[in-house]
């Protein structure tokens, strides 16, 4: 159950960051949106490697 909670927490965080990336892109902050997206991918890969 703890693993499920951790995964669902990560999924929720990714959803929030996805909305943030979309908003930054719409406002013209393309570099910041791209950097944020790369950081999320790095964090996701690190999380998956920990299994």
Number of C-alpha atoms within 10 A of each C-alpha: 6 7 9 9 10 11 13 12 12 15 13 12 12 16 12 11 16 16 11 15 20 14 14 17 15 11 10 11 13 15 11 13 21 14 12 17 17 12 12 16 13 12 13 14 11 11 12 9 8 6 6
